[in-house]
């Protein structure tokens, strides 16, 4: 927390009112905190007049640093400070306590559609802060069972299976109901053509055959086209998944005439006539965050820095 005081006016003795509480717990704990300078020249933080496990120090640049022995979770620090001239500063600081540098564990599911393995696995290894464990069909759906869910944080579908058993459907949806994040990547959009609930999970559907909607209107089958030079527009630059990404060019396979559910939140779009307008979107299925990304067919996309950033940020957001 940076102080809004000049070094000249910095009072050695700053009164802080601190509320530290879990965002998920409405029962906030309030304590009076005082920073004082000891005879050794170091600064210490007192809570209600007593030394505490939360320690602070004022550095040369007017910075106070705190360390706190708190359980993992989301917290918020409210602070107020003043100097001898009655100048005041206030801060409202959210923060998260967790294991430092703990990677996000991704369960990668493949099978049902081939891909260029060497550059694909190179991409997986390059994702910073992420570890990837691959499982393949037909046994991949076993990982959705309760006894296996603690081994991963995020499910990344890069598969295209035709069928799924009734038990597999239950395990899949139960996993999402339990809150596991899901990324549906490229051709995984085309999976499970005969399972209607999959469209609700994904937020859309690729139609391998002509189809008729619930109003009796006929629609043609979806299409695909390779090596299309696309201009991709960022529909929501403020979302954590697209943060820091501007409109970009990419060479990729496109899907046309697909369904995108009206309740999704679109992140990327394009005006290319060979593609559905929406290229990436988010929504929730039960307790799970879900992101569908239609980009990412081969190495032409996998080496695009905007795509790599998009995929990386998607993993961290759905976690």
C-alpha positions in Angstrom: 0.0 0.0 0.0 1.7 3.3 -1.1 1.3 6.3 1.2 0.0 9.6 -0.2 2.5 11.7 1.8 5.7 13.4 1.0 8.8 12.1 2.8 9.1 15.4 4.6 5.6 15.2 6.1 5.5 11.5 6.7 4.4 10.9 10.3 6.4 8.1 11.9 3.3 7.0 13.7 0.3 6.3 11.3 -3.0 5.2 12.5 -4.6 2.5 10.4 -8.0 1.0 10.7 -7.9 -2.4 9.2 -10.7 -4.8 8.4 -9.4 -8.1 7.2 -12.1 -10.6 6.2 -12.9 -13.3 3.8 -15.1 -12.0 1.0 -17.2 -15.1 1.3 -17.7 -14.5 5.0 -19.8 -11.4 6.1 -18.4 -11.5 9.6 -15.6 -9.0 9.3 -13.0 -8.6 12.1 -12.0 -5.1 13.0 -8.7 -4.2 14.7 -6.9 -1.0 15.4 -3.4 -1.1 13.9 -0.5 1.2 14.8 2.9 1.4 13.0 5.7 2.7 15.3 9.4 3.1 15.0 11.4 1.0 17.3 14.8 2.0 18.9 16.5 -0.2 16.3 15.1 2.0 13.5 12.8 -0.7 12.2 9.1 -0.2 12.1 6.6 -2.6 13.7 2.8 -2.9 13.5 0.7 -3.3 16.6 -2.8 -4.6 16.5 -4.9 -3.2 19.5 -1.6 -2.2 21.1 0.0 -5.6 20.9 2.7 -7.0 18.5 1.0 -9.2 16.0 1.8 -11.7 13.3 1.0 -9.0 10.7 4.2 -7.0 10.3 4.7 -3.8 8.4 7.6 -1.6 7.4 7.8 1.9 5.9 10.5 1.9 3.2 12.4 4.8 1.7 9.6 5.2 -0.9 6.8 5.4 1.6 5.7 1.8 1.1 4.1 -0.4 3.8 4.3 -4.1 3.3 2.2 -6.6 5.3 2.6 -10.3 5.7 -0.3 -12.2 7.4 -0.7 -15.8 8.4 -4.2 -16.2 6.9 -6.0 -19.1 5.3 -6.2 -19.4 1.5 -9.0 -17.2 0.2 -10.0 -13.7 -0.9 -9.6 -10.8 1.6 -9.9 -7.0 1.6 -7.9 -4.4 3.5 -9.4 -1.0 4.4 -6.8 1.5 5.6 -6.8 5.2 6.5 -3.7 7.3 7.3 -3.0 10.9 8.2 0.0 13.2 8.9 0.6 16.1 11.3 -0.8 18.5 8.8 -4.2 16.6 8.9 -3.7 15.3 5.3 -5.5 12.0 4.9 -5.3 9.1 2.6 -7.6 6.1 2.3 -7.2 2.7 0.6 -9.5 -0.2 -0.2 -7.3 -3.1 -1.3 -8.6 -6.5 -2.3 -6.0 -9.4 -2.2 -5.9 -13.1 -2.4 -3.9 -15.4 -0.1 -2.7 -18.6 -1.7 0.4 -20.7 -2.3 2.9 -18.6 -4.2 3.6 -19.7 -7.7 1.2 -22.7 -7.5 0.5 -23.7 -11.1 -3.0 -24.3 -12.4 -3.5 -28.0 -13.1 -5.2 -28.5 -16.4 -6.8 -31.8 -17.5 -6.5 -31.9 -21.2 -8.9 -34.3 -22.9 -8.1 -35.4 -26.5 -9.4 -38.0 -28.9 -11.8 -38.1 -31.9 -9.9 -35.6 -34.0 -6.3 -35.6 -35.0 -3.8 -32.8 -34.6 -0.2 -31.9 -35.3 1.2 -33.4 -32.1 4.8 -31.9 -31.9 3.8 -28.2 -32.1 0.7 -28.8 -30.0 2.6 -30.3 -27.1 5.1 -27.5 -27.4 2.3 -25.0 -27.0 1.1 -26.9 -23.9 4.5 -26.8 -22.3 4.9 -23.1 -23.0 1.9 -22.0 -21.1 3.3 -20.1 -18.1 2.0 -21.0 -14.6 0.1 -24.0 -16.0 0.7 -27.8 -15.9 -1.1 -30.0 -18.3 -2.0 -33.7 -17.9 -3.5 -35.4 -20.9 -6.1 -38.1 -21.0 -7.6 -39.7 -24.1 -10.9 -41.1 -25.1 -12.6 -43.6 -24.6 -11.6 -43.5 -20.9 -11.3 -39.7 -20.4 -14.8 -39.2 -19.0 -13.7 -41.3 -16.0 -11.8 -38.3 -14.8 -15.1 -36.5 -14.2 -15.9 -38.9 -11.4 -15.8 -37.5 -7.8 -12.7 -39.6 -6.8 -10.6 -38.0 -9.6 -11.7 -34.4 -9.4 -9.1 -33.3 -6.9 -6.3 -34.0 -9.4 -7.0 -31.0 -11.6 -8.3 -27.5 -11.5 -9.5 -26.9 -15.1 -10.9 -29.1 -17.8 -9.6 -28.3 -21.3 -11.5 -30.1 -24.1 -9.6 -30.5 -27.3 -11.6 -33.6 -28.3 -14.4 -34.5 -30.7 -16.1 -37.7 -29.6 -19.4 -38.9 -31.2 -20.9 -40.7 -28.2 -21.0 -40.6 -24.4 -22.7 -43.1 -22.1 -25.4 -42.1 -19.7 -23.0 -42.5 -16.8 -20.5 -40.3 -18.6 -23.1 -37.6 -19.1 -23.9 -37.7 -15.4 -20.3 -37.6 -14.3 -19.6 -34.7 -16.8 -22.5 -32.5 -15.6 -21.9 -33.4 -12.0 -18.3 -32.3 -12.3 -19.5 -28.9 -13.7 -22.1 -28.6 -11.0 -19.3 -29.0 -8.5 -17.6 -25.9 -10.0 -14.8 -27.2 -12.2 -13.9 -24.7 -14.8 -14.2 -25.7 -18.5 -12.6 -24.5 -21.7 -14.2 -25.8 -24.9 -11.5 -25.4 -27.6 -11.9 -25.4 -31.3 -13.2 -28.7 -32.6 -14.5 -29.7 -29.2 -17.4 -27.3 -30.2 -18.4 -30.1 -32.6 -18.7 -33.0 -30.1 -21.7 -35.0 -29.0 -24.0 -34.3 -31.8 -26.8 -36.4 -30.3 -26.5 -35.0 -26.8 -28.7 -31.9 -26.5 -27.4 -30.9 -23.1 -23.9 -30.4 -24.6 -25.2 -27.3 -26.3 -26.2 -25.9 -22.9 -22.7 -26.7 -21.5 -20.8 -25.2 -24.5 -23.1 -22.2 -25.1 -23.6 -23.2 -28.8 -23.4 -26.0 -31.3 -21.7 -27.0 -34.6 -24.3 -28.8 -36.7 -22.8 -31.7 -38.8 -26.1 -32.0 -40.6 -29.0 -29.8 -41.7 -31.4 -29.3 -38.8 -34.7 -27.8 -37.8 -35.2 -25.6 -34.8 -38.0 -25.7 -32.2 -40.0 -23.2 -34.4 -39.9 -25.5 -37.4 -37.4 -23.4 -39.3 -34.9 -25.4 -41.4 -31.2 -24.6 -41.2 -28.2 -25.8 -43.3 -25.4 -27.8 -41.8 -22.4 -25.9 -40.3 -19.3 -25.4 -42.4 -15.6 -25.2 -42.0 -12.8 -23.7 -44.0 -9.0 -24.0 -43.5 -6.3 -21.4 -43.6 -8.5 -18.3 -43.5 -6.8 -15.0 -42.8 -9.0 -13.5 -40.1 -9.3 -10.1 -38.5 -10.5 -10.8 -35.0 -12.2 -8.1 -33.0 -12.1 -7.9 -29.2 -15.7 -7.5 -28.2 -15.0 -7.0 -24.5 -11.5 -5.6 -23.8 -12.2 -5.3 -20.1 -12.8 -9.0 -19.4 -10.0 -10.9 -17.6 -9.7 -13.3 -20.5 -9.1 -10.6 -23.1 -7.3 -8.1 -20.9 -4.3 -6.6 -22.7 -5.4 -8.0 -26.1 -6.3 -5.7 -29.0 -7.9 -6.6 -32.3 -5.6 -9.0 -34.1 -5.0 -11.0 -37.3 -4.7 -14.7 -37.3 -4.6 -17.5 -39.9 -7.0 -20.3 -38.7 -9.8 -22.7 -39.5 -13.3 -21.1 -39.3 -16.7 -22.6 -38.5 -19.7 -21.1 -40.2 -23.5 -21.5 -39.7 -23.0 -22.6 -36.1 -25.4 -21.9 -33.2 -24.3 -19.5 -30.4 -26.8 -19.3 -27.5 -28.2 -15.8 -26.9 -27.3 -15.8 -23.2 -23.5 -16.1 -23.7 -21.1 -13.2 -23.2 -19.1 -12.7 -26.4 -15.4 -12.0 -26.1 -14.2 -12.1 -29.7 -16.0 -11.6 -33.0 -15.2 -11.4 -36.7 -16.9 -10.1 -39.9 -15.3 -12.8 -42.1 -18.1 -14.4 -44.2 -16.7 -17.9 -43.7 -17.1 -17.8 -39.9 -19.8 -17.4 -37.3 -19.7 -13.9 -36.0 -18.8 -15.0 -32.4 -15.4 -16.5 -32.1 -15.1 -16.8 -28.3 -17.6 -16.4 -25.4 -18.1 -17.1 -21.8 -21.1 -18.2 -19.7 -21.9 -20.3 -16.6 -23.1 -23.9 -16.5 -24.4 -24.5 -12.9 -21.4 -23.5 -10.7 -18.8 -23.8 -13.5 -17.3 -21.0 -15.5 -17.2 -22.0 -19.2 -15.2 -20.5 -22.1 -15.6 -21.6 -25.7 -12.9 -20.6 -28.1 -13.4 -21.5 -31.8 -9.9 -20.4 -32.7 -6.9 -22.7 -32.5 -6.8 -25.4 -35.3 -3.1 -25.7 -35.9 0.4 -24.3 -35.5 -0.5 -21.2 -37.5 -2.8 -20.2 -34.6 -0.8 -21.9 -31.8 2.2 -19.6 -32.5 0.1 -16.4 -32.6 1.0 -14.5 -29.4 -2.5 -13.1 -29.0 -4.0 -16.5 -29.2 -1.5 -17.9 -26.6 -2.3 -15.0 -24.3 -6.0 -15.6 -24.8 -5.7 -19.3 -23.9 -3.5 -18.7 -20.9 -5.8 -16.1 -19.5 -8.8 -18.3 -20.1 -7.2 -21.1 -18.0 -6.7 -18.7 -15.1 -10.1 -17.2 -15.3 -12.1 -20.4 -15.3 -10.0 -21.9 -12.4 
